[in-house]
Amino acid sequence: MAIKKTELYSSLWASCNALRGGMDASQYKDYVLTLLFLKYVSDKAKANPYAMIEVPEGASFDDMIKLKGNKDQAQRQ
């Protein structure tokens, strides 16, 4: 069964509100926009090895996803 566009938007907004918790929306957008930019650049660099931007090894969106759940990662540099 296809989902209606309004139901999708409502679901996305509810998810965003749940994720940001008590954080102010203006502060939350900074995190979300940064992640979206990182995802976009990583995908472009992966699709085109001759891209104008270079993503250092270990700094792609996929690398970040691999670290999901590693609470100790914030302590490392």
Secondary structure as UniProt FT lines:
FT   HELIX           5..20
FT   TURN            21..22
FT   HELIX           25..47
FT   TURN            49..50
FT   TURN            57..58
FT   HELIX           61..66
FT   TURN            67..69
FT   HELIX           71..75
//
